[in-house]
Amino acid sequence: MHGVGMRAGIITSNEIAGNGRFMRVLITGTAGFIGFHLAQLLLREGVEVHGFDGMTDYYDVALKQRRHQILLQSPNFAATEGMLEDQALFDRVADTFAPDIIVHLAAQAGVRYSIENPRAYLESNIVGSFNVMEAARRLKVQHLLMASTSSVYGANEAVPYAESDKVDTQMSFYAATKKANENMSHAYAHIYGLPVTMFRFFTVYGPWGRPDMALYKFVDSTLEGRAIDVYNHGEMYRDFTYVDDLVRGIRLLMDVVPQRPEDGAVPEGDSLSPVAPWRVVNIGNSDKVKLTDFIDAIEDCLGMKTTRNLLPMQAGDVPQTWADASLLQRLTGYHPQTDVRTGIVRFIEWYRDYSGK
């Protein structure tokens, strides 16, 4: 697979993989939802992948273990279990594996849990991310890619969200830690010349999804005959992004290595920093879906009616997310396109097989 060719601020994979051997990619969070799918995609290409995951009990550890068991069937995959806060352990893994690229996906996730346990986010998302950036700097990796979130847009009202929008009004501590990651990585890119791409995710869903996410909870509760909690009385909109589309976007961005512009000039519409080899990119479906319509689609696909427990807006949540993903398309030629109904059907097929329900 190759990138989009040479143009301002971009190096393609021809330069990265020109030595004739497969890339070695270190992924944090390979037992997680997105990391698992990205590792599968890379392994299908013959890339050598080393995973690093803490196997925390934020949600069912058995699900995380099942993901790793599947990945370990490939001879090109190996993994280390440990916490990113353990700098000595992560450094040993990184030094031994000597990756060309690091993709940092591990994090303490969840907006609502960050209200109950903010320290977990400080340790994982700030200290852990710092350790990853330090290893990337020391090893002089060719590209560091790190996950951010649409939650950084916070109280912004203008939609769709664009990478150029001001992002100073985060509504949760989770979002604040992710914005801090963006700022920290930009400083590293500027000071050390470390190429960094941050990507902002928008409501990712699909097979092997997290049990704390809406689709999993809605399907599980409906099949069990339990009511589902519907916040803000259903008056919410989300840019649902199917996981295969998301990891395809990440894979393509791996080939698009930012370069600091020599004259400080940034192409219009690009989020490339004028002072660093750093860029942030939205990865979303570019289509906002009303929560009640999402639930209606679940009912249609299950052939069952839900019982809806209508609740007010939760603290830290936002009424809508919606991505402007035009930069992703300009950089890679790719645009996420799986429609919500297709994605829901695929999730339900997986869920019924996994749970036996």
C-alpha atoms as one frame of an Amber mdcrd trajectory, in Angstrom:
protein
   0.000   0.000   0.000   1.330   3.440  -0.832   0.415   6.928   0.194  -0.785
   9.752  -1.970   2.567  10.819  -3.411   4.855  13.676  -2.485   3.342  17.066
  -1.781   3.595  19.790   0.839   4.198  18.417   4.313   3.984  14.750   3.287
   6.359  11.804   2.927   4.810   8.672   1.459   5.366   5.069   2.476   7.762
   4.691  -0.452  10.332   6.436   1.731   9.374   4.480   4.870   9.294   0.996
   3.371  11.889   1.577   0.670  14.366  -0.709   2.413  12.432  -3.734   1.145
  11.388  -5.135   4.514   8.088  -5.019   6.303   7.474  -2.243   8.782   7.679
  -3.018  12.468   4.797  -1.350  14.250   4.398  -1.053  18.014   0.747  -0.564
  18.974  -0.385   0.307  22.473  -3.837  -0.988  23.363  -3.941  -4.076  21.101
  -6.374  -5.827  23.469  -8.664  -2.832  23.086 -11.394  -2.389  20.507  -9.579
  -0.179  17.990  -6.076  -1.529  18.592  -7.296  -5.069  17.947  -8.808  -4.143
  14.581  -5.766  -2.110  13.524  -3.422  -4.971  14.438  -5.545  -7.387  12.388
  -5.359  -5.081   9.370  -1.582  -4.721   9.618  -1.036  -8.449  10.154  -3.018
  -9.173   6.987  -0.460  -7.004   5.170   2.427  -8.987   6.632   3.545  -6.203
   8.978   5.289  -7.278  12.172   3.292  -6.005  15.155   4.105  -5.889  18.855
   1.229  -5.074  21.171   1.356  -3.485  24.599  -1.738  -3.586  26.788  -2.516
  -3.235  30.493  -5.570  -5.547  30.468  -7.267  -3.208  32.956 -10.654  -4.159
  34.394 -12.488  -1.016  33.227 -14.584  -3.517  31.270 -14.644  -7.309  30.841
 -11.041  -8.520  30.759 -12.173 -11.786  29.131 -13.179  -9.838  26.023  -9.729
  -8.255  25.879  -8.086 -11.644  26.307 -10.161 -13.102  23.470  -8.971 -10.327
  21.171  -5.343 -11.027  22.011  -5.842 -14.769  21.558  -6.996 -14.116  18.004
  -4.027 -11.842  17.253  -1.570 -14.340  18.727  -2.568 -16.846  16.056  -0.391
 -14.807  13.678   3.367 -15.518  13.768   3.936 -11.809  13.153   2.289 -10.768
  16.424   3.637 -10.724  19.948   2.430  -8.796  22.979   3.490  -7.551  26.373
   1.056  -7.083  29.243   1.855  -4.041  31.333   0.872  -0.517  32.232   2.183
   2.430  30.255   2.890   4.198  33.533   5.700   1.651  34.015   8.290   3.519
  31.977  11.068   0.989  32.520   8.938  -1.853  31.157   7.709   0.103  28.148
  11.247   1.243  27.354  12.519  -2.351  27.448   9.773  -3.456  25.074  10.341
  -0.553  22.692  14.122  -0.954  22.726  13.931  -4.686  22.049  11.335  -4.462
  19.289  12.861  -1.327  17.699   9.711  -0.181  15.851   9.671   1.941  12.725
   6.302   3.356  13.743   4.427   3.638  17.045   0.628   3.887  17.120  -0.532
   4.950  20.576  -4.148   3.899  21.134  -4.087   2.797  24.778  -5.949   5.121
  27.128  -8.389   5.238  29.958 -11.553   5.718  27.939 -15.046   6.915  28.776
 -16.492  10.359  29.467 -18.703   9.366  32.394 -16.090   7.320  34.247 -13.746
  10.330  34.180 -16.176  12.053  36.550 -15.912   9.213  39.065 -12.197   8.457
  38.784 -10.229  11.324  37.205  -6.897  10.121  38.598  -7.028   7.030  36.361
  -7.108   9.393  33.367  -4.224  11.465  34.688  -2.017   8.394  35.135  -2.919
   6.560  31.932  -3.578   9.380  29.493  -0.971  11.888  30.645   1.855   9.919
  32.295   1.402   6.906  29.992   1.346   9.064  26.866   4.437  10.943  28.045
   6.291   7.626  28.348   5.271   6.676  24.802   6.444  10.027  23.435   9.755
   9.707  25.286  10.371   6.270  23.786   9.455   7.533  20.316  11.846  10.471
  20.692  14.697   8.332  21.983  14.294   5.682  19.274  13.812   8.310  16.559
  10.823   6.467  15.096   9.765   7.486  11.611   6.221   8.346  12.680   4.319
   8.527  15.967   0.532   8.369  15.637  -1.657   9.057  18.666  -5.372   8.851
  19.342  -7.313  11.916  20.377 -11.098  12.292  20.413 -13.963  14.370  19.063
 -14.641  15.225  22.715 -11.886  17.856  22.519 -14.326  20.042  20.567 -16.272
  20.333  23.833 -18.749  23.213  23.954 -18.179  24.222  20.315 -21.542  24.757
  18.640 -20.534  25.192  15.002 -20.695  21.916  13.087 -19.316  19.982  11.378
 -16.180  20.109  13.520 -13.018  21.005  11.601  -9.431  20.520  12.743  -8.902
  24.298  12.509 -11.636  25.009  15.083 -10.588  26.449  18.426 -10.679  23.671
  21.060 -10.443  25.281  24.493 -13.734  24.271  26.136 -13.518  20.559  26.976
 -16.526  19.293  28.925 -14.934  16.293  30.668 -11.603  15.460  32.253 -11.224
  12.657  29.701 -11.419  15.213  26.887  -9.031  17.517  28.734  -6.397  14.777
  28.947  -6.717  14.104  25.238  -6.303  17.798  24.419  -3.254  17.791  26.683
  -1.868  14.900  24.608  -2.276  17.009  21.480  -0.401  19.909  23.086   2.330
  17.673  24.531   2.922  15.918  21.224   3.128  19.212  19.352   5.836  20.378
  21.733   7.779  17.146  21.159   7.387  17.481  17.408   8.688  21.046  17.520
  11.584  20.521  19.927  12.812  17.115  18.785  11.657  17.011  15.165   9.524
  13.941  15.932   6.865  13.457  13.210   3.467  13.167  14.938  -0.058  12.657
  13.624  -2.939  12.969  16.072  -6.339  11.660  15.022  -9.688  12.628  16.506
 -12.158   9.733  16.617 -15.933  10.088  16.329 -18.165   7.505  18.120 -16.567
   4.303  16.859 -18.689   1.119  16.778 -18.634  -2.370  15.334 -17.800  -6.024
  16.109 -15.661  -6.627  19.213 -16.840  -3.278  20.565 -16.623  -2.173  24.180
 -19.440  -3.207  26.559 -19.641   0.338  27.961 -20.522   1.825  24.573 -24.058
   2.589  23.472 -24.526  -0.029  20.733 -23.278  -2.902  22.888 -25.403  -1.808
  25.858 -28.515  -1.248  23.740 -28.310  -4.635  22.010 -27.451  -6.526  25.181
 -30.222  -4.875  27.226 -32.854  -5.367  24.524 -32.053  -9.058  24.123 -32.168
  -9.441  27.917 -35.496  -7.602  28.188 -34.021  -4.660  30.114 -34.726  -0.980
  29.531 -32.047   1.133  27.876 -30.938   4.510  29.227 -31.466   7.271  26.659
 -29.804  10.528  27.670 -31.105  14.012  26.890 -34.396  12.278  26.032 -32.865
  11.126  22.764 -32.132  14.652  21.528 -28.505  13.837  20.761 -26.597  13.422
  17.526 -23.476  11.380  16.905 -21.161  10.838  13.940 -21.082   7.023  14.125
 -17.883   5.668  12.543 -17.603   1.978  11.711 -14.417   0.469  13.117 -13.143
  -0.977   9.813 -13.416   2.476   8.255 -11.578   4.005  11.189  -8.600   1.653
  11.123  -8.357   1.975   7.350  -8.017   5.716   7.900  -5.301   5.149  10.513
  -3.446   2.760   8.215  -3.438   5.265   5.388  -2.297   8.069   7.683   0.664
   5.944   8.745   1.997   6.577   5.239   1.410  10.339   5.418   4.307  11.532
   7.565   4.151  15.234   8.465   7.096  17.448   7.558   7.695  20.871   9.049
   7.226  23.391   6.228  10.562  25.124   5.595   8.945  28.502   5.002   6.239
  28.080   7.657   3.547  28.133   4.967   0.721  25.641   5.503  -1.600  24.651
   2.643  -5.125  25.998   3.084  -7.346  23.549   4.932  -4.391  21.562   6.307
  -3.831  21.257  10.071  -0.076  20.870   9.606   1.816  22.962  12.151   3.859
  25.849  10.726   6.606  25.138  13.285   6.648  21.343  13.654   6.187  18.048
  11.772   2.774  17.685  13.430  -0.780  17.320  12.183  -4.229  16.493  13.604
  -6.849  14.713  11.481 -10.542  13.968  12.050 -11.603  10.404  11.254 -15.386
  10.322  11.071 -18.259   9.390   8.819 -19.202  13.042   8.222 -22.862  12.316
   8.917 -24.632  13.037  12.184 -27.323  10.556  13.227 -29.990  11.268  15.841
 -29.808   8.904  18.806 -33.478   7.942  18.504 -32.950   7.028  14.831 -29.949
   4.917  15.855 -32.132   3.059  18.376 -34.893   2.620  15.777 -32.340   0.990
  13.463 -31.276  -1.381  16.249 -34.927  -2.362  16.781 -35.373  -3.029  13.066
 -32.231  -5.158  12.874 -33.135  -7.153  15.994 -36.820  -7.420  15.162 -37.528
  -6.345  18.750 -38.757  -3.229  20.499 -36.689  -1.454  23.135 -37.962  -0.067
  26.418 -36.500   3.411  26.713 -35.638   5.030  30.027 -35.509   8.732  29.083
 -32.961  10.656  31.149 -31.492  14.180  31.230 -28.111  15.011  29.730 -25.219
  13.521  31.667 -22.529  15.801  33.073 -19.553  16.048  30.730 -21.520  14.949
  27.665 -22.207  16.999  24.538 -25.431  17.141  22.497 -23.820  16.478  19.118
 -20.672  15.465  17.271 -20.153  15.709  13.543 -16.852  15.465  11.655 -15.554
  17.437   8.748 -13.375  14.651   7.342 -12.304  16.477   4.190  -8.669  16.679
   5.327  -8.490  12.892   5.711  -9.778  12.537   2.172  -7.315  15.110   0.811
  -4.371  13.415   2.494  -5.266   9.789   1.739  -7.947   9.764  -0.945 -10.147
   7.845   1.504 -13.433   8.649   3.182 -15.289   6.464   5.728 -18.537   5.318
   4.146 -20.168   2.406   6.016 -23.776   3.370   6.715 -25.151   2.944  10.224
 -27.625   0.181   9.394 -24.944  -1.968   7.735 -22.644  -1.450  10.704 -25.364
  -2.331  13.212 -26.178  -5.565  11.362 -22.517  -6.583  11.407 -22.261  -5.826
  15.118 -25.374  -7.822  15.958 -24.121 -10.806  13.938 -20.861 -10.708  15.896
 -22.602 -10.128  19.235 -24.976 -13.072  18.839 -22.056 -15.346  17.935 -19.874
 -14.067  20.784 -22.526 -14.089  23.498 -24.646 -17.005  22.299 -27.822 -14.902
  22.704
